[in-house]
Amino acid sequence: MSDTAKHIADLRKSYEKAELSEEASHADPLRQFDQWLTEAIAGAVPEPNAMTLATVASNLRPSTRVVLLKGYDARGIVWYTNYDSRKGRELAGNPYAALQFHWVELERVVRIEGRVERTTAEESDAYFASRPLDSRIGAWASPQSEVIPGRSVLVANAAKYSAQFLLQPPRPPHWGGYRLVPDEWQFWQGRKSRLHDRLRYRLDGGAWVRERLAP
Ligand SMILES: Cc1cc2nc3c(=O)[nH]c(=O)nc-3n(C[C@H](O)[C@H](O)[C@H](O)COP(=O)(O)O)c2cc1C
């Protein structure tokens, strides 16, 4: 084994950059999220819109992957993907999912849970049309999550669909958006001595209840 394996347990960091209090946080978790995401972008966090998406299969096995946040408002949190992918199949069987942002440079984590629905075809069309051409072709070329015999399949598919669609590939029927409608949010701010700040917001009778969780 490498030295890395030997010393991994010694890697430690003290979190001291900021704090999160009941008084200074927003009563609406969406506003809190908007503020933290704005600060992550301003703070030059790499890929600030990258979020880990957890889904659970019908055999109760969880799985995670990274996707990109492409929209957020009072309706929920949006990303785009292949509906036939593993995550798509799992969401078809169980619409509950969890999202996590880890903004390392700000010592912050946001966790979001809720029920997932597909975006409308119009929304998916509009976002698809805004993507660069190679990404639009890529959506056709990649049977996401399927076993393929080699990389050459992707290259051949991309060439085939480029020739077929030229500059105007339509949105594939198996590709589109999902929206997670949050019923719980958590905001974590690292603090000294592992006494981190955690504020959870949960929906109670249509109103958000903000509570502090032990770290
Ligand atoms: C930074 C980053 C962003 C990604 N964004 C997306 C995305 O928006 N949509 C997507 O389908 N896959 C995205 N991926 C790839 C996924 O992590 C994953 O490999 C893919 O969606 C297949 O996952 P699945 O087999 O669990 O369905 C991204 C990967 C990384 C590292």
The ligand as a Gaussian input file, in Angstrom:
#p B3LYP/6-31G(d) Opt

LIG

0 1
 C      -19.263000      17.545000     -12.530000
 C      -20.160000      16.532000     -13.167000
 C      -21.385000      16.927000     -13.693000
 C      -22.248000      16.009000     -14.270000
 N      -23.462000      16.440000     -14.714000
 C      -24.339000      15.544000     -15.209000
 C      -25.652000      15.970000     -15.567000
 O      -26.035000      17.144000     -15.423000
 N      -26.492000      15.036000     -16.080000
 C      -26.119000      13.725000     -16.228000
 O      -26.939000      12.924000     -16.703000
 N      -24.896000      13.290000     -15.864000
 C      -23.998000      14.177000     -15.357000
 N      -22.753000      13.743000     -14.963000
 C      -22.428000      12.303000     -15.087000
 C      -23.065000      11.565000     -13.905000
 O      -22.296000      11.800000     -12.731000
 C      -23.227000      10.056000     -14.147000
 O      -22.011000       9.461000     -14.521000
 C      -24.274000       9.760000     -15.211000
 O      -25.378000      10.628000     -15.109000
 C      -24.755000       8.311000     -15.126000
 O      -25.312000       8.065000     -13.854000
 P      -26.289000       6.815000     -13.571000
 O      -25.740000       5.640000     -14.323000
 O      -26.251000       6.622000     -12.089000
 O      -27.664000       7.192000     -14.056000
 C      -21.872000      14.644000     -14.366000
 C      -20.639000      14.244000     -13.838000
 C      -19.808000      15.171000     -13.245000
 C      -18.511000      14.705000     -12.660000

